[in-house]
Amino acid sequence: MSDQLDPDELKQFGFAVWSYKMGEQVSLLIHLGDRLGLYKQMHDAGPLTTSELASATGLNERLVREWLLGQASAKLVDRHDDGRFELNPIQAAFLADEDDSLSFAAGAFRGGTEAAHLDALAESFRTGVGVTYEQQGTAAAAGLARMTGPWSRLALTSVILPALDGVVEKLEAGATVVDVGCGAGVTVATIAAAYPNSRCIGYDPSSIAVGMAQERAAEAGLDNATFVEASAEDLADELSADLVICFDCLHDMPFPDRAAAAIRAAMADDGTWLIKDIRSTGEFEKDRRNPLLALFYGFSVASCLQSAMSEPGGMALGTLGLHPERAKNLVSEAGFGSFVQHDFDDAANLYYEVRIA
Ligand SMILES: C[S@@+](CC[C@H](N)C(=O)[O-])C[C@H]1O[C@@H](n2cnc3c(N)ncnc32)[C@H](O)[C@@H]1O
């Protein structure tokens, strides 16, 4: 059969297919490097021999050597002519520097998908009912928080909130902030720490995420941060929130329209709703200009669309479903009169500042 096919095309397509398998294996190596502290040990350490890295991390030299050769093959670390290995500053920004780098990505590499989750994904294709974030488990919630964390920890108070009309002044004076779909609570913890006069309430239907968020706030000694295990639709009307936040979660909700209506009811008349959602145009051919587009569809099938289809009859938006036009329509149908789009050079997301008038 393959005799009749163009050998060059076969070769090229084979390379593409096996590149994805290589991605799976390299993802596992990244997970191990993050989990075992190998990248952090290499950060700012200069060139190291395999024995130096193994002894500094207390790990087996032969396995560390194989890992380093794999890392160098994937161009994730540099290998010098003398056989030593080094993590250069750009590599460190993505792989080691979780505290200070907006680009930090290694935390997103979970080392695979649990068998039970894979079974549930396959089953969702048969039943049409998706898996909730709660059902995706602890590793998923923790990985997500580390993936989205850098922008919340490092850009929210320095870049994003100051760009919104009058919000920082209110937060400094003492405001009510509600983070809807708060996940493991990084955003709530960041705002609660930066604005001690404000009270911050995180809402999320996942008990796993809420548990992690409560732990994070307690560890940081934040007594102005609380969490409620509930969906956006169940927001308390009497909150009178000055700032509502929805970060990377409206497209995950089965009923973002109902969420928007509940947020409208829970907001002060002069409040602000800050939405962050995935960059997309609403047109597949235009979105294709994004070289990482397949990554986002992967997130969708495995996670976002699953959550969005976890209740029947919903909007089933998925990762790329809340493009700016749809976001504008969604909020205007819920009674919001003002919609301003912000672009903070976040490669994955756009931001919307929404007000009632
Ligand atoms: C991709 S995570 C984002 C979490 C967090 N905002 C962040 O930036 O890391 C999406 C979150 O939306 C939550 N979610 C799903 N459906 C929801 C709903 N109906 N109301 C509120 N949150 C919901 C999930 O439980 C999950 O924690």
PDBQT file of the ligand as one rigid body, heavy atoms in Angstrom, charges set to zero:
ROOT
HETATM    1  C1  LIG A 401      -8.663  26.718  33.720  1.00  0.00    +0.000 C 
HETATM    2  S1  LIG A 401      -9.189  26.798  35.379  1.00  0.00    +0.000 S 
HETATM    3  C2  LIG A 401      -8.697  28.462  35.795  1.00  0.00    +0.000 C 
HETATM    4  C3  LIG A 401      -8.510  28.646  37.267  1.00  0.00    +0.000 C 
HETATM    5  C4  LIG A 401      -7.999  30.009  37.703  1.00  0.00    +0.000 C 
HETATM    6  N1  LIG A 401      -8.922  31.068  37.398  1.00  0.00    +0.000 N 
HETATM    7  C5  LIG A 401      -6.646  30.309  37.078  1.00  0.00    +0.000 C 
HETATM    8  O1  LIG A 401      -6.482  31.340  36.426  1.00  0.00    +0.000 OA
HETATM    9  O2  LIG A 401      -5.735  29.509  37.291  1.00  0.00    +0.000 OA
HETATM   10  C6  LIG A 401     -10.937  26.900  35.218  1.00  0.00    +0.000 C 
HETATM   11  C7  LIG A 401     -11.664  26.887  36.552  1.00  0.00    +0.000 C 
HETATM   12  O3  LIG A 401     -13.061  27.152  36.287  1.00  0.00    +0.000 OA
HETATM   13  C8  LIG A 401     -13.804  26.431  37.227  1.00  0.00    +0.000 C 
HETATM   14  N2  LIG A 401     -15.196  26.325  36.754  1.00  0.00    +0.000 N 
HETATM   15  C9  LIG A 401     -15.729  25.431  35.911  1.00  0.00    +0.000 A 
HETATM   16  N3  LIG A 401     -17.066  25.637  35.794  1.00  0.00    +0.000 NA
HETATM   17  C10 LIG A 401     -17.369  26.675  36.594  1.00  0.00    +0.000 A 
HETATM   18  C11 LIG A 401     -18.574  27.365  36.927  1.00  0.00    +0.000 A 
HETATM   19  N4  LIG A 401     -19.737  27.021  36.400  1.00  0.00    +0.000 N 
HETATM   20  N5  LIG A 401     -18.504  28.390  37.790  1.00  0.00    +0.000 NA
HETATM   21  C12 LIG A 401     -17.318  28.767  38.338  1.00  0.00    +0.000 A 
HETATM   22  N6  LIG A 401     -16.151  28.157  38.063  1.00  0.00    +0.000 NA
HETATM   23  C13 LIG A 401     -16.172  27.125  37.208  1.00  0.00    +0.000 A 
HETATM   24  C14 LIG A 401     -13.082  25.110  37.322  1.00  0.00    +0.000 C 
HETATM   25  O4  LIG A 401     -13.419  24.375  38.474  1.00  0.00    +0.000 OA
HETATM   26  C15 LIG A 401     -11.631  25.548  37.276  1.00  0.00    +0.000 C 
HETATM   27  O5  LIG A 401     -11.087  25.714  38.564  1.00  0.00    +0.000 OA
ENDROOT
TORSDOF 0
